[in-house]
Amino acid sequence: MSGPEAPVLAVDVGGTKLAAALVEPGGRITAYDRVATPNRPGLDAAGLWRTLDALLGKLVTDAGNPPLAGVGVGCGGPMTWPAAEVSPLNIPAWRHGFPLRAKLRDRHPGLPVRIHNDAICVAVGEHWRGAGRGRGNVLGMVVSTGVGGGLILGGRLINGATGNAGHIGHVIVDPDGPPCACGGRGCLEAIARGPGLVAWAQEQGWRQESRDATGVELAADARRAHPVAVAAMRRAGRAIGIAIASTTHLCDLEVAAIGGGVSQAGALLFDPLEEAFRTHARMEFARRVRIVPADLGQTAGLVGAAALVFAQDRYWSAG
Amino acid sequence: MSGPEAPVLAVDVGGTKLAAALVEPGGRITAYDRVATPNRPGLDAAGLWRTLDALLGKLVTDAGNPPLAGVGVGCGGPMTWPAAEVSPLNIPAWRHGFPLRAKLRDRHPGLPVRIHNDAICVAVGEHWRGAGRGRGNVLGMVVSTGVGGGLILGGRLINGATGNAGHIGHVIVDPDGPPCACGGRGCLEAIARGPGLVAWAQEQGWRQESRDATGVELAADARRAHPVAVAAMRRAGRAIGIAIASTTHLCDLEVAAIGGGVSQAGALLFDPLEEAFRTHARMEFARRVRIVPADLGQTAGLVGAAALVFAQDRYWSAG
């Protein structure tokens, strides 16, 4: 039996890394481990599962096999929800749907196993123990390789019809803008995601020789006042500000918390972001929104995954 | 004492008319009356209240003074919420904040009195007894003199921090577009509201001599294949389609129900709307949304106002 202090086994499944932690009811992480996501050619679904299973088994064993309150997972989308057959875009071995929830339930009989989109978990983490703590109406978003997010409204996570609410990366900020990987056009993600910014900056002459320049490097160069990098951050900031203005008009937010690698540009991103927001969000209720950097950094998704179990009244309405 | 079959006194306060009805628990209207909203110069707040009070008193008296389950009101915004000091933009006599909820409570001691934005009440009506019935995730919107709406997500009305959620008219569909009455730029409302469409059509040569041409006339001329009127409906439809695509990506909707005078253009509005929506909403979950005309017509707001009392578990989370 698990006591009231039992931790949640929290898991973050992404295209770059697999991470796991034991998270206490207060949100503190007491054990952590990670491995690079294997991506060798020919890796099959079962092979990837064995890597994840070994990571989780070792973490729990090293911690002395404590009783667990449950298992919470953030995973790249898309997925069916809440059944969580996952098909993460960036994980070829599971591209055709892997029954992650069912597999974890087999490993942890009798425990709640809850899986949600990784950006949703970041938003939940920021609401539960981060920049949105104590507020009822919060947008959490991640601006990184993609742009994702989650909405907490009236104190509860919004799932929508299929668990896909919170896709702020696909709010349209320029209807005639660049094509988006989703098949649409002019989505926030098409403009503000790291690789999109890098491509735009390279067209303007920034590090044209580099094939693997990243959004984090671009943000760093912006801090060094490289003019193209600064312009790229302005471009991203303006697009994010417009998307948050639309979201605020729809959802009447109190806080928008922004994390992810691109957000590390600091004021170079947040100043043009605020300027665009103030241009478009003029009604009194909308002007009250605070736009802030996320608090929890890289662990937000793990903390949020734990909250799916610890605070199910707010974050888990599914079966 | 009111029995289980007692009706709600439902009220719709707008710039054009004051309407009232008795609404049964099933949503049926058993009594209805209306007057033009008085707007004579010098009319003060108390004078307008007397007109409304007389309308409500006569309706209830004529119906034989039945016991009431409560009072539900839709009123033009802005307002404080849920206290409902109302300052409708189109009602000069109450421009500085009229304590409508307090006044109605004085008249109906012991009964619940609940007031919300008029577009919210339309969305609630369409969810409770109209085009969104039985669905958990619904956008209801009105395209008329303004563009307003409301969101029902996870089966519950979304209020946001200050009761202002649902302002789809201020989702930004063209960041460099025309200025909006809200102070922003490129909002859906700036493009698709009736007077905005009329002004655009007149610039293109439609009825340039008419000073009081309306969106309803424009919709009628579009049905008669007037090329400028048809183009105006395309312009509105495209903007609405983009805004619904953004909303769907954020909220994972099942149904978007559209009412109001402009929507009477039928396929001339809905075809370009669908086309724009399909261009921008390409992910599988978003493509499932059904975009439909509203069901309840002019009475949607009254039916929704009644639902604030009859179905408080879904539509009234405030005190």
Contacts between the chains, C-beta under 8 A, distances in Angstrom:
chain1	res1	chain2	res2	distance
A	78	B	283	7.7
A	78	B	284	7.4
A	78	B	285	7.9
A	136	B	161	6.6
A	137	B	160	5.3
A	137	B	161	4.6
A	151	B	250	6.9
A	151	B	251	7.8
A	153	B	153	7.2
A	153	B	158	5.4
A	153	B	160	6.5
A	153	B	165	7.1
A	154	B	156	7.3
A	154	B	158	6.7
A	154	B	159	6.5
A	154	B	160	7.9
A	154	B	317	6.4
A	156	B	154	7.4
A	158	B	153	5.4
A	158	B	154	6.7
A	158	B	158	7.9
A	158	B	251	6.8
A	159	B	154	6.5
A	159	B	252	7.1
A	160	B	137	5.4
A	160	B	153	6.5
A	160	B	154	7.9
A	160	B	251	5.6
A	160	B	252	2.2
A	160	B	253	7.0
A	160	B	285	7.7
A	161	B	136	6.6
A	161	B	137	4.6
A	161	B	252	5.0
A	161	B	253	6.7
A	161	B	254	4.8
A	161	B	285	7.2
A	161	B	288	7.4
A	162	B	252	5.8
A	162	B	285	4.7
A	162	B	288	7.8
A	163	B	252	7.3
A	164	B	252	4.4
A	164	B	283	7.6
A	164	B	285	4.2
A	164	B	286	7.8
A	165	B	153	7.1
A	165	B	250	6.6
A	165	B	251	5.3
A	165	B	252	4.1
A	166	B	250	6.9
A	167	B	249	4.2
A	167	B	250	6.5
A	167	B	252	7.7
A	167	B	283	7.5
A	168	B	249	7.4
A	168	B	250	6.2
A	169	B	249	7.9
A	170	B	245	8.0
A	170	B	246	7.7
A	170	B	249	3.9
A	170	B	283	7.0
A	170	B	286	7.7
A	171	B	246	4.5
A	171	B	249	5.9
A	171	B	250	6.3
A	172	B	173	7.3
A	172	B	242	5.4
A	172	B	245	6.0
A	172	B	246	5.0
A	172	B	280	5.5
A	173	B	172	7.3
A	173	B	175	6.6
A	174	B	175	6.5
A	175	B	173	6.6
A	175	B	174	6.5
A	175	B	238	8.0
A	175	B	242	5.4
A	175	B	276	7.9
A	175	B	280	7.2
A	182	B	282	5.3
A	182	B	283	5.2
A	183	B	282	3.1
A	183	B	283	7.3
A	184	B	245	7.3
A	184	B	279	6.9
A	184	B	280	4.5
A	184	B	281	6.7
A	184	B	282	4.9
A	185	B	279	6.7
A	185	B	280	6.5
A	186	B	280	7.4
A	187	B	249	7.9
A	187	B	280	7.8
A	238	B	175	8.0
A	242	B	172	5.4
A	242	B	175	5.4
A	245	B	170	8.0
A	245	B	172	6.1
A	245	B	184	7.3
A	246	B	170	7.7
A	246	B	171	4.5
A	246	B	172	5.0
A	246	B	246	5.9
A	247	B	250	6.1
A	249	B	167	4.2
A	249	B	168	7.4
A	249	B	169	7.9
A	249	B	170	3.9
A	249	B	171	6.0
A	249	B	187	7.9
A	250	B	151	6.9
A	250	B	165	6.6
A	250	B	166	6.9
A	250	B	167	6.5
A	250	B	168	6.2
A	250	B	171	6.2
A	250	B	247	6.1
A	250	B	250	6.4
A	250	B	251	7.4
A	251	B	151	7.7
A	251	B	158	6.9
A	251	B	160	5.6
A	251	B	165	5.3
A	251	B	250	7.4
A	252	B	158	8.0
A	252	B	159	7.1
A	252	B	160	2.2
A	252	B	161	5.0
A	252	B	162	5.8
A	252	B	163	7.3
A	252	B	164	4.4
A	252	B	165	4.1
A	252	B	167	7.7
A	253	B	160	7.0
A	253	B	161	6.7
A	254	B	161	4.8
A	276	B	175	7.9
A	279	B	184	6.8
A	279	B	185	6.7
A	280	B	172	5.5
A	280	B	175	7.2
A	280	B	184	4.5
A	280	B	185	6.4
A	280	B	186	7.4
A	280	B	187	7.8
A	281	B	184	6.7
A	282	B	182	5.3
A	282	B	183	3.1
A	282	B	184	4.9
A	283	B	78	7.7
A	283	B	164	7.6
A	283	B	167	7.6
A	283	B	170	7.0
A	283	B	182	5.2
A	283	B	183	7.3
A	284	B	78	7.4
A	285	B	78	7.9
A	285	B	160	7.7
A	285	B	161	7.2
A	285	B	162	4.7
A	285	B	164	4.2
A	286	B	164	7.8
A	286	B	170	7.7
A	288	B	161	7.4
A	288	B	162	7.8
A	317	B	154	6.4
